[in-house]
Amino acid sequence: MMKHQSRIKILVILVTIFLISSISWTSAEEEVEDEREFDYIKGSEKGPSHWGDLKKEWKACNNGEMQSPIDLTNKRVRVVPNLGVLTKNYKPQNASIVNRGHDISVRWNGDAGSISINGTQLFLLKQCHWHSPSEHTINGIRYDMELHMVHESPKTNKVAVLGLLFKIGRPNPTLSKLSNYIKSLVDKEEEERKIGVFDPSKIKLGGKKYYRYMGSLTVPPCTEGVIWTINKKVRTVSREQIKLLREAVHDHAEKNARPTQPLNEREIQFYNAKRKE
């Protein structure tokens, strides 16, 4: 009888140890899954105001003098007519769509064409991604979404970004084509879906008036020396499309717009191209 009771006690102890171990392991796994390098949450220790403190390689996020995004205010704009024509030479290429956790990105897997700035600098198209709300503002007005088309110089590795602004209205044709792929990526960070041939020239860039200034990447490491071109024409996107983009990324990036940064005496140029782009 005593042996039987002892066996029961030992069994109870072993079960208790197993349960405690299981609880500890689950909590640790949840912590690991929740880890992220940075976020967009105001007041968070990993939020935009602390990005420069998180890694020494990210110090420009706090200390840089040419950070993006900015407010494109008329008070600081210099009109430059008939200069700085932006020439686009895009072409169809195989692409993939990726949930990077902090945004949804389309990556071209080969040569998808290029842009040239002022007829001298050639930049190859690499990827595009979306921010909602917009990161750049115009005279203090923040729009509902911003698309960034990211290009890189093959010679200097410098970056040039085309920015397109959107307000609530009719659905955006590009996002309409990609909606099923985006739905399949909801909350699946670093997962990728091949989307076949995707023609970047189908992304309507809007009018011929645009702003240009020197800035930085808007996510860590906030590297400076980026040539920004923001189209003045504001296009439309539906509420449902913005909602889908926000559902797809992780909770810490549902509103993945970095706050505007100090201009620090930089010049903002405004172009009104006369010839067809």
Secondary structure, DSSP 8 states (H G I E B T S, - for coil): -HHHHHHHHHHHHHHHHHHHHHHHHHHHHHHHHH--S----TT-TTSGGGHHHH-GGGTHHHH-SS-S--EE-GGGEEE-TT-S-EEEEE--EEEEEEE-SS-EEEEESS--EEEEETTTEEEEEEEEEEESS-SSEETTEE-SEEEEEEEE-TTT--EEEEEEEEEESS--HHHHHHHHHHHTTTT-TT-EEEEEEE-GGGS----SEEEEEEEE-SSTT--EEEEEEEEEEEEEE-HHHHHHHHHHS-GGGSS--------TT--EEEEE--S--
